[in-house]
Amino acid sequence: MKTLLLRLEPVIWVLFGAGIMVGTILLPAYLLTVGLAEPLGLLPEGALSYERAHAIAANPIGRVLLLALIALPLWKGAHHVRALCVDLIGPKSDGAIGTLLYLIAAGGSVAGILAVASI
C-alpha cells in the first residue's frame, strides 16, 4: 500500500493544493454570503431563493464550482488527518491510515459527483 501511495503522491498533492485554494477563497465567501449577509438583510430580495440557486447549480460552471466546494475540501482534510495520525501514532501506520483516508475522500468525491450530476 505504501508504494501505491508514493506513486499517487503527485495526484494527491494536486487535490490537496486545490482543496487549500477552495478552503481559503471560495468557502469563506460562501459562508459569509449565506451565514452573515443573508441573515443581516444585506442581499437583495430573492438572491438566495430556491429557483435562483437551482439555476446556478444547473449551469455547467455552477456545477463545477459546487463540486469543487464539496470534493476538494475532503482531500485537504484527508491529507491533514493523515499527517496528524503520522505525528501521533507514528510512521509505521501511514500506509494503512493514508489509504483509508484517501479512500474516504475518493468515496466522498464520487458521491459529490453523483449528487451534482443529479441536479
SEBA-224464 format. One line per field, with one value per residue: residue number from 1; residue in one letter; chain; y, z, x of N, C-alpha, C in turn. Coordinates in Angstrom, 1 decimal. Layout:
<rs>
num	[NUM | ...] $
residuo	[A | ...] $
cadena	[A | ...] $
nnorth	[Y | ...] $
nup	[Z | ...] $
neast	[X | ...] $
canorth	[Y | ...] $
caup	[Z | ...] $
caeast	[X | ...] $
cnorth	[Y | ...] $
cup	[Z | ...] $
ceast	[X | ...] $
</rs>
This chain:
<rs>
num	[1 | 2 | 3 | 4 | 5 | 6 | 7 | 8 | 9 | 10 | 11 | 12 | 13 | 14 | 15 | 16 | 17 | 18 | 19 | 20 | 21 | 22 | 23 | 24 | 25 | 26 | 27 | 28 | 29 | 30 | 31 | 32 | 33 | 34 | 35 | 36 | 37 | 38 | 39 | 40 | 41 | 42 | 43 | 44 | 45 | 46 | 47 | 48 | 49 | 50 | 51 | 52 | 53 | 54 | 55 | 56 | 57 | 58 | 59 | 60 | 61 | 62 | 63 | 64 | 65 | 66 | 67 | 68 | 69 | 70 | 71 | 72 | 73 | 74 | 75 | 76 | 77 | 78 | 79 | 80 | 81 | 82 | 83 | 84 | 85 | 86 | 87 | 88 | 89 | 90 | 91 | 92 | 93 | 94 | 95 | 96 | 97 | 98 | 99 | 100 | 101 | 102 | 103 | 104 | 105 | 106 | 107 | 108 | 109 | 110 | 111 | 112 | 113 | 114 | 115 | 116 | 117 | 118 | 119] $
residuo	[M | K | T | L | L | L | R | L | E | P | V | I | W | V | L | F | G | A | G | I | M | V | G | T | I | L | L | P | A | Y | L | L | T | V | G | L | A | E | P | L | G | L | L | P | E | G | A | L | S | Y | E | R | A | H | A | I | A | A | N | P | I | G | R | V | L | L | L | A | L | I | A | L | P | L | W | K | G | A | H | H | V | R | A | L | C | V | D | L | I | G | P | K | S | D | G | A | I | G | T | L | L | Y | L | I | A | A | G | G | S | V | A | G | I | L | A | V | A | S | I] $
cadena	[A | A | A | A | A | A | A | A | A | A | A | A | A | A | A | A | A | A | A | A | A | A | A | A | A | A | A | A | A | A | A | A | A | A | A | A | A | A | A | A | A | A | A | A | A | A | A | A | A | A | A | A | A | A | A | A | A | A | A | A | A | A | A | A | A | A | A | A | A | A | A | A | A | A | A | A | A | A | A | A | A | A | A | A | A | A | A | A | A | A | A | A | A | A | A | A | A | A | A | A | A | A | A | A | A | A | A | A | A | A | A | A | A | A | A | A | A | A | A] $
nnorth	[-1.2 | 1.2 | 1.8 | 2.2 | 4.6 | 6.3 | 6.4 | 7.6 | 10.1 | 12.7 | 13.2 | 13.3 | 15.5 | 17.5 | 17.5 | 18.1 | 20.7 | 22.1 | 21.8 | 23.4 | 25.9 | 26.2 | 26.1 | 28.4 | 30.5 | 30.2 | 28.9 | 30.6 | 32.9 | 31.9 | 31.1 | 33.5 | 34.9 | 33.3 | 32.8 | 35.2 | 37.6 | 37.2 | 36.7 | 39.2 | 40.8 | 42.0 | 41.3 | 41.4 | 41.1 | 37.7 | 36.8 | 34.4 | 32.5 | 29.5 | 28.9 | 30.5 | 29.5 | 26.9 | 27.4 | 28.4 | 26.1 | 24.3 | 25.2 | 24.6 | 25.8 | 26.5 | 23.9 | 22.8 | 24.5 | 24.0 | 21.2 | 21.5 | 22.8 | 20.8 | 18.4 | 18.9 | 20.1 | 17.7 | 16.2 | 17.8 | 17.8 | 15.0 | 14.7 | 16.3 | 15.0 | 12.6 | 13.4 | 14.3 | 11.8 | 10.4 | 11.9 | 11.5 | 8.6 | 7.4 | 6.7 | 4.1 | 3.3 | 4.7 | 3.8 | 2.2 | 4.0 | 6.3 | 5.2 | 4.5 | 7.0 | 8.4 | 6.8 | 7.3 | 10.0 | 9.8 | 8.3 | 10.2 | 12.2 | 10.9 | 10.5 | 13.2 | 13.9 | 12.3 | 13.4 | 16.1 | 15.7 | 14.8 | 16.9] $
nup	[0.0 | 0.7 | -1.4 | -3.5 | -2.5 | -2.7 | -5.4 | -6.2 | -5.1 | -6.4 | -7.6 | -5.4 | -4.0 | -5.8 | -5.6 | -2.9 | -2.8 | -4.4 | -2.8 | -0.6 | -1.9 | -2.5 | 0.1 | 1.2 | -0.4 | -1.9 | -0.1 | 2.4 | 1.3 | 0.4 | 2.9 | 4.3 | 2.7 | 2.9 | 5.6 | 6.9 | 5.4 | 4.3 | 6.7 | 7.9 | 6.1 | 4.0 | 1.3 | -1.9 | -2.3 | -2.7 | -3.6 | -2.7 | -3.3 | -3.9 | -6.7 | -8.0 | -6.9 | -7.8 | -10.6 | -10.8 | -9.9 | -11.9 | -14.1 | -16.1 | -15.3 | -12.7 | -11.6 | -11.7 | -9.8 | -7.5 | -7.2 | -6.7 | -4.2 | -2.7 | -3.0 | -3.0 | -0.5 | 1.0 | 0.3 | 1.2 | 3.9 | 4.4 | 3.9 | 5.9 | 8.2 | 7.9 | 8.1 | 10.8 | 12.1 | 11.5 | 13.0 | 15.6 | 16.0 | 14.6 | 12.0 | 11.0 | 10.7 | 8.5 | 5.9 | 6.0 | 7.3 | 5.6 | 3.2 | 3.9 | 4.6 | 2.1 | 0.5 | 1.7 | 1.1 | -1.7 | -2.1 | -1.0 | -2.9 | -5.2 | -4.5 | -4.3 | -7.0 | -8.1 | -6.8 | -7.7 | -10.4 | -10.6 | -10.3] $
neast	[0.8 | 2.0 | 3.7 | 1.9 | 0.7 | 2.9 | 3.3 | 0.9 | 1.2 | 1.8 | -0.7 | -2.3 | -1.2 | -1.9 | -4.7 | -4.9 | -3.7 | -5.5 | -7.7 | -6.9 | -6.9 | -9.6 | -10.6 | -9.6 | -10.4 | -13.0 | -14.8 | -14.9 | -16.1 | -18.6 | -19.6 | -19.7 | -21.6 | -23.9 | -24.1 | -23.9 | -24.4 | -27.0 | -28.7 | -28.5 | -29.7 | -28.5 | -28.4 | -30.0 | -33.6 | -34.7 | -32.2 | -31.0 | -32.9 | -34.8 | -35.2 | -33.4 | -31.0 | -31.1 | -31.0 | -28.4 | -27.0 | -27.6 | -26.4 | -23.5 | -21.0 | -21.6 | -22.1 | -19.5 | -18.2 | -19.8 | -19.2 | -16.5 | -16.6 | -17.6 | -16.0 | -13.1 | -12.3 | -12.5 | -10.3 | -8.2 | -8.7 | -8.4 | -5.7 | -4.6 | -5.5 | -4.2 | -1.5 | -1.6 | -2.2 | 0.2 | 2.0 | 1.0 | 0.6 | 2.7 | 5.1 | 4.8 | 2.2 | 1.3 | 0.8 | -1.6 | -3.4 | -3.3 | -4.2 | -6.8 | -8.0 | -7.7 | -9.3 | -11.8 | -12.0 | -12.0 | -14.4 | -16.3 | -15.9 | -16.8 | -19.5 | -20.2 | -19.9 | -22.0 | -24.2 | -24.1 | -24.4 | -27.0 | -28.6] $
canorth	[0.0 | 2.4 | 2.1 | 2.8 | 6.0 | 7.0 | 6.6 | 8.6 | 11.3 | 13.9 | 13.5 | 13.7 | 16.8 | 18.5 | 17.6 | 18.8 | 22.1 | 22.7 | 21.9 | 24.6 | 27.1 | 26.3 | 26.3 | 29.8 | 31.5 | 30.0 | 28.5 | 31.7 | 33.8 | 31.2 | 31.1 | 34.9 | 35.2 | 32.5 | 32.8 | 36.6 | 38.7 | 36.9 | 37.0 | 40.6 | 41.5 | 42.8 | 40.8 | 41.8 | 40.1 | 36.6 | 36.4 | 33.0 | 31.8 | 28.1 | 29.0 | 31.1 | 28.6 | 25.8 | 27.8 | 28.4 | 24.8 | 23.6 | 25.8 | 23.8 | 26.4 | 26.3 | 22.6 | 22.7 | 25.2 | 23.2 | 20.0 | 21.9 | 23.1 | 19.5 | 17.3 | 19.3 | 20.1 | 16.3 | 15.8 | 18.6 | 17.2 | 13.7 | 14.9 | 16.9 | 14.0 | 11.7 | 14.0 | 14.2 | 10.4 | 10.0 | 12.5 | 10.9 | 7.2 | 7.0 | 6.4 | 2.7 | 3.1 | 5.6 | 3.2 | 1.8 | 5.1 | 7.1 | 4.5 | 4.6 | 8.4 | 8.8 | 6.1 | 8.0 | 11.2 | 9.4 | 8.0 | 11.4 | 12.9 | 10.2 | 10.9 | 14.6 | 13.9 | 11.8 | 14.4 | 17.3 | 15.2 | 14.5 | 18.2] $
caup	[0.0 | 0.8 | -2.7 | -4.2 | -2.1 | -3.2 | -6.9 | -6.3 | -4.3 | -7.1 | -7.8 | -4.1 | -3.7 | -6.6 | -5.0 | -1.6 | -3.1 | -4.9 | -1.6 | 0.2 | -2.6 | -2.3 | 1.5 | 1.6 | -1.3 | -2.2 | 1.1 | 3.2 | 0.6 | 0.5 | 4.3 | 4.6 | 2.0 | 3.4 | 7.1 | 7.5 | 4.6 | 4.2 | 7.9 | 8.2 | 5.1 | 3.1 | 0.0 | -2.5 | -2.1 | -3.6 | -4.0 | -2.3 | -3.5 | -4.5 | -8.1 | -8.4 | -6.5 | -8.8 | -11.9 | -10.8 | -9.8 | -13.2 | -15.1 | -16.1 | -14.4 | -11.3 | -11.2 | -11.4 | -8.5 | -6.5 | -7.0 | -6.0 | -2.8 | -2.0 | -3.1 | -2.8 | 1.0 | 1.5 | 0.0 | 2.1 | 5.3 | 4.4 | 4.0 | 7.2 | 9.2 | 7.7 | 8.8 | 12.3 | 12.6 | 11.5 | 14.2 | 16.9 | 16.1 | 14.1 | 10.5 | 10.7 | 10.3 | 7.5 | 4.7 | 6.2 | 7.6 | 4.4 | 2.2 | 4.4 | 4.5 | 0.7 | 0.0 | 2.2 | 0.3 | -3.1 | -2.0 | -0.9 | -4.2 | -6.1 | -4.0 | -4.7 | -8.5 | -8.4 | -6.3 | -8.6 | -11.7 | -10.5 | -10.3] $
caeast	[0.0 | 2.8 | 4.2 | 0.8 | 0.6 | 4.0 | 3.0 | -0.2 | 1.5 | 1.6 | -2.1 | -2.9 | -0.8 | -2.7 | -6.0 | -4.7 | -3.5 | -6.8 | -8.6 | -6.5 | -7.4 | -11.1 | -10.9 | -9.2 | -11.0 | -14.4 | -15.6 | -15.2 | -17.0 | -19.9 | -20.1 | -20.1 | -22.8 | -25.1 | -24.2 | -23.8 | -25.1 | -28.4 | -29.5 | -28.5 | -30.5 | -27.6 | -28.6 | -31.3 | -34.7 | -34.7 | -30.9 | -30.8 | -34.2 | -34.6 | -35.2 | -32.1 | -29.9 | -31.2 | -30.5 | -26.9 | -26.4 | -27.9 | -25.4 | -22.2 | -19.9 | -22.1 | -21.9 | -18.1 | -18.0 | -20.4 | -18.4 | -15.2 | -16.9 | -17.9 | -15.0 | -11.7 | -12.0 | -12.4 | -8.9 | -7.4 | -8.9 | -7.8 | -4.2 | -4.2 | -5.7 | -3.1 | -0.3 | -1.8 | -2.0 | 1.6 | 2.6 | 0.5 | 0.8 | 4.0 | 5.1 | 4.5 | 0.7 | 1.0 | 0.2 | -3.0 | -4.3 | -3.4 | -5.1 | -8.2 | -8.4 | -7.8 | -10.4 | -12.9 | -12.1 | -12.4 | -15.8 | -17.0 | -15.8 | -17.8 | -20.8 | -20.4 | -20.1 | -23.3 | -25.2 | -24.2 | -24.9 | -28.4 | -29.3] $
cnorth	[1.3 | 2.8 | 2.7 | 4.3 | 6.8 | 7.3 | 7.6 | 9.9 | 12.6 | 14.2 | 13.9 | 15.1 | 17.9 | 18.6 | 18.4 | 20.3 | 22.8 | 22.8 | 23.1 | 25.8 | 27.3 | 26.7 | 27.8 | 30.9 | 31.4 | 29.8 | 29.7 | 32.7 | 33.2 | 31.3 | 32.6 | 35.3 | 34.6 | 32.7 | 34.2 | 37.6 | 38.4 | 37.2 | 38.4 | 41.4 | 42.3 | 42.4 | 41.2 | 40.7 | 39.0 | 36.2 | 35.0 | 32.2 | 30.4 | 28.2 | 29.5 | 30.1 | 27.4 | 26.2 | 27.9 | 27.0 | 24.0 | 24.1 | 24.9 | 24.4 | 26.3 | 24.9 | 22.3 | 23.3 | 24.5 | 21.9 | 20.4 | 22.2 | 21.8 | 18.6 | 17.8 | 19.5 | 18.7 | 15.9 | 16.6 | 18.1 | 15.8 | 13.8 | 15.4 | 15.8 | 12.9 | 12.2 | 14.0 | 12.8 | 10.0 | 10.7 | 11.9 | 9.4 | 6.7 | 6.7 | 5.0 | 2.5 | 4.0 | 5.0 | 2.8 | 3.1 | 6.0 | 6.5 | 4.7 | 6.0 | 8.8 | 8.0 | 6.8 | 9.3 | 10.9 | 9.0 | 9.2 | 12.2 | 12.2 | 10.5 | 12.3 | 14.7 | 13.4 | 12.8 | 15.6 | 16.9 | 15.0 | 15.8 | 18.6] $
cup	[0.0 | -0.6 | -3.6 | -3.8 | -2.6 | -4.7 | -7.1 | -5.7 | -5.1 | -7.3 | -6.5 | -3.7 | -4.6 | -6.0 | -3.6 | -1.8 | -3.6 | -3.7 | -0.7 | -0.5 | -2.4 | -0.8 | 1.9 | 0.7 | -1.4 | -1.0 | 2.0 | 2.6 | 0.6 | 1.9 | 4.7 | 3.9 | 2.6 | 4.9 | 7.7 | 6.7 | 4.5 | 5.5 | 8.3 | 7.2 | 4.2 | 1.6 | -0.6 | -2.2 | -3.2 | -4.1 | -3.8 | -2.4 | -4.1 | -6.0 | -8.6 | -8.1 | -7.5 | -10.1 | -11.9 | -10.7 | -11.1 | -14.3 | -15.0 | -15.2 | -13.0 | -10.8 | -10.9 | -10.0 | -7.4 | -6.2 | -6.3 | -4.5 | -2.0 | -1.9 | -2.6 | -1.3 | 1.6 | 1.4 | 1.0 | 3.5 | 5.4 | 4.6 | 5.3 | 8.3 | 9.1 | 8.4 | 10.3 | 12.8 | 12.5 | 12.7 | 15.5 | 17.0 | 15.6 | 12.6 | 10.1 | 10.2 | 9.2 | 6.3 | 4.9 | 6.4 | 6.3 | 3.4 | 2.6 | 4.2 | 3.0 | 0.1 | 0.5 | 1.3 | -1.2 | -3.1 | -1.8 | -2.2 | -5.2 | -5.7 | -4.4 | -6.2 | -8.8 | -7.9 | -7.3 | -10.0 | -11.7 | -10.4 | -11.6] $
ceast	[0.9 | 3.4 | 3.2 | 0.6 | 1.7 | 3.8 | 1.9 | 0.1 | 1.4 | 0.1 | -2.7 | -2.5 | -1.6 | -4.1 | -5.9 | -4.5 | -4.7 | -7.7 | -8.2 | -7.0 | -8.9 | -11.4 | -10.5 | -9.9 | -12.5 | -15.2 | -15.9 | -16.2 | -18.5 | -20.4 | -20.5 | -21.4 | -24.0 | -25.2 | -24.3 | -24.7 | -26.6 | -29.2 | -29.5 | -29.2 | -29.7 | -27.7 | -29.9 | -32.4 | -34.6 | -33.3 | -30.5 | -32.0 | -33.8 | -34.4 | -33.9 | -30.9 | -29.9 | -30.7 | -29.0 | -26.3 | -26.7 | -27.0 | -24.1 | -21.1 | -20.3 | -21.9 | -20.4 | -17.7 | -18.6 | -19.7 | -17.1 | -15.5 | -17.2 | -16.6 | -13.6 | -11.4 | -11.9 | -10.9 | -7.9 | -7.5 | -8.3 | -6.3 | -3.8 | -4.4 | -4.6 | -1.8 | -0.4 | -1.6 | -0.6 | 2.3 | 2.2 | 0.8 | 2.1 | 3.9 | 4.8 | 3.1 | 0.3 | 0.3 | -1.2 | -3.9 | -4.4 | -4.3 | -6.5 | -8.7 | -8.6 | -9.0 | -11.7 | -13.1 | -12.5 | -13.9 | -16.7 | -17.0 | -16.8 | -19.2 | -21.2 | -20.7 | -21.5 | -24.4 | -25.3 | -24.7 | -26.4 | -29.2 | -29.9] $
</rs>
